[in-house]
Amino acid sequence: MSHLPQFNYPRSSIMKIAFFITAFVLGARFAAAQGTFVYDQQSTGTTDSSVALTQTPFGQSFTPTLDSLNFVDLQLIDFGSSASTVAVNVRSDSITGSLLGTSTPIMLPASSSSTYDFLFSDPISLTPGTQYYFEPVIVSGGSSVLANITFIQYTGGDLIQSGAARTDRDLWFREGVVTSVPEPSTSALFVIGGGVLFGYCRKRRTG
């Protein structure tokens, strides 16, 4: 009568292997959930100055070629002594027109500057070739938030300060969609992880 081989490995080794497999599965699923940013409209990568978000109505007009929007990227500076929270509205018709959606707010640390991805929980439907407007707004905190601008002209829209279009400048911005990366099934990932475990055990047994 044949007997199955016995593998007597230290408990600590088994725990390390189990942790590795779990981390592998969760890491792969997390990476798959991120997707890929596809830029539709964007201004130049050059920044020439900055302007305050408090000059409302404030924002940027843009003309998409895609039929939806998932994100808006902006370069923001918070020069205050406390954090601020900013969100982005997308509007039709004008900078004060119908609200199509609002991004998830982002907290800007005090005395900081960075490029921020403002994500929308649901895609915003757009009509390609039609001009729209995005409006960064301070949700909470001080009035010390600036947005970088460029003087190299973006042809699909303009910076809007205090409700007036500034035809010689634009916000530094990017907008577009997030494409979904096919997410591997949990069972497939565990098969891969199980293969790693089997190979490790076989190596220990024959080593």
C-alpha positions in Angstrom: 0.0 0.0 0.0 1.5 3.3 -1.1 1.8 6.2 1.3 1.7 9.9 0.4 5.0 11.6 1.1 5.2 13.6 4.4 6.5 17.1 4.3 7.7 18.2 7.7 8.6 21.8 7.3 8.8 24.4 10.1 5.6 26.2 10.8 7.4 29.6 10.2 8.3 28.5 6.6 4.7 27.5 5.9 3.4 30.8 7.3 5.9 32.7 5.1 4.8 30.8 2.0 1.1 31.5 2.8 1.8 35.2 3.3 3.6 35.3 0.0 0.7 33.7 -1.9 -1.8 36.0 -0.2 0.2 39.1 -1.0 0.7 37.9 -4.6 -3.0 37.5 -5.1 -4.0 40.8 -3.5 -1.2 42.7 -5.2 -2.2 41.3 -8.6 -5.9 42.2 -8.1 -5.0 45.7 -6.8 -2.7 46.3 -9.8 -5.4 45.2 -12.2 -8.0 47.5 -10.6 -5.9 50.6 -11.3 -6.4 50.6 -15.1 -4.6 52.8 -17.6 -5.0 56.6 -18.0 -5.7 57.6 -21.6 -5.3 61.3 -22.2 -7.8 63.0 -24.5 -7.3 66.8 -24.1 -4.3 68.3 -22.4 -2.4 71.6 -22.4 1.3 71.8 -22.9 3.7 70.3 -20.3 5.2 73.8 -19.7 4.2 75.9 -16.7 4.7 79.6 -16.8 2.9 81.0 -13.7 0.1 80.2 -11.3 -3.3 81.7 -10.4 -5.5 81.5 -7.3 -8.6 79.3 -7.3 -10.5 82.0 -5.4 -10.9 84.1 -8.6 -14.4 82.6 -9.1 -16.0 81.6 -11.4 -12.7 79.9 -12.1 -11.8 77.0 -14.4 -10.9 75.9 -17.9 -12.9 75.2 -21.1 -12.0 72.1 -23.2 -13.3 70.3 -26.3 -13.1 66.5 -26.0 -12.8 64.0 -28.8 -13.9 61.1 -26.6 -17.4 60.5 -25.4 -16.7 60.3 -21.7 -14.4 61.5 -19.0 -13.1 59.7 -15.9 -10.4 62.1 -14.6 -8.9 65.6 -14.7 -5.3 66.2 -13.8 -4.2 69.6 -12.4 -0.9 71.0 -10.9 -1.9 72.6 -7.6 0.1 74.5 -4.9 -1.1 75.0 -1.3 1.1 77.7 0.2 -0.9 78.0 3.4 0.0 76.7 6.9 -2.9 74.2 6.9 -4.2 71.6 4.5 -6.9 72.3 2.0 -9.4 70.0 0.2 -10.1 70.5 -3.5 -12.6 68.9 -5.9 -13.3 69.4 -9.6 -16.7 70.1 -11.1 -17.5 69.4 -14.8 -20.1 71.7 -16.4 -21.8 72.1 -19.7 -22.6 75.4 -21.6 -20.5 77.7 -19.4 -18.4 77.8 -16.2 -21.6 78.3 -14.3 -23.7 76.0 -16.4 -25.3 72.6 -15.7 -23.3 70.4 -13.3 -22.4 67.1 -14.9 -20.4 65.6 -12.1 -18.0 66.2 -9.2 -14.8 64.4 -8.6 -13.7 62.7 -5.4 -12.1 65.5 -3.2 -8.4 65.4 -2.6 -6.6 66.8 0.4 -3.6 69.0 -0.3 -1.0 69.1 2.5 0.1 72.5 3.7 3.0 74.1 1.9 2.9 71.5 -0.9 2.8 71.3 -4.7 2.0 68.3 -6.9 0.1 66.9 -9.9 -3.2 65.6 -8.7 -5.5 63.0 -10.3 -9.2 64.1 -9.7 -11.2 60.9 -10.3 -15.0 60.7 -11.0 -16.7 57.7 -9.5 -18.9 57.4 -12.6 -17.9 58.3 -16.1 -19.2 61.6 -17.3 -20.9 61.4 -20.7 -19.7 63.9 -23.2 -20.5 64.9 -26.8 -17.2 64.9 -28.9 -16.5 68.3 -30.4 -18.7 70.2 -27.9 -17.0 72.6 -25.5 -17.2 71.8 -21.7 -15.8 73.3 -18.6 -14.1 72.0 -15.5 -14.1 74.0 -12.3 -11.6 73.3 -9.5 -13.2 74.4 -6.2 -11.9 74.6 -2.6 -14.1 72.4 -0.5 -12.5 73.2 2.8 -9.4 74.8 4.2 -7.9 78.2 3.5 -7.9 80.3 0.3 -4.2 79.6 -0.3 -4.5 77.2 -3.3 -3.0 78.1 -6.7 -3.1 76.3 -10.0 -0.3 76.3 -12.5 -1.0 77.8 -15.9 0.8 78.0 -19.3 1.0 80.7 -21.9 1.4 78.2 -24.7 -2.1 78.1 -26.2 -4.4 75.1 -26.0 -6.7 75.5 -29.0 -9.7 73.7 -27.6 -10.5 76.2 -24.8 -9.2 78.9 -22.4 -8.5 79.7 -18.8 -11.4 81.4 -17.0 -10.7 83.8 -14.2 -13.5 85.7 -12.4 -15.9 84.4 -15.1 -13.9 85.9 -18.0 -12.1 83.8 -20.7 -8.3 84.5 -20.9 -7.6 83.7 -24.5 -3.8 84.0 -24.0 -3.4 81.3 -21.3 -4.7 78.0 -20.0 -4.6 75.9 -16.9 -2.0 73.1 -16.9 -4.4 70.2 -17.3 -5.0 66.7 -18.6 -8.3 64.9 -19.0 -9.5 61.6 -20.3 -10.6 58.1 -19.5 -9.3 55.2 -17.4 -9.4 52.0 -19.3 -10.0 48.7 -17.4 -7.3 46.1 -17.3 -8.7 42.6 -17.5 -8.7 41.4 -13.9 -7.4 37.9 -13.3 -9.8 35.6 -11.5 -9.0 34.7 -7.9 -9.0 31.0 -8.7 -6.4 31.5 -11.4 -4.2 33.5 -9.1 -4.4 30.8 -6.4 -3.5 28.2 -9.1 -0.4 30.2 -9.8 0.3 30.7 -6.1 -0.2 26.9 -5.5 2.3 26.2 -8.2 4.8 28.4 -6.4 4.2 26.6 -3.2 4.5 23.1 -4.9 7.8 24.1 -6.5 9.1 25.4 -3.2 8.2 22.2 -1.4 9.7 20.0 -4.2 12.9 22.0 -4.1 13.1 21.6 -0.3 12.4 17.9 -0.5 15.0 17.1 -3.2 17.5 19.7 -1.9 
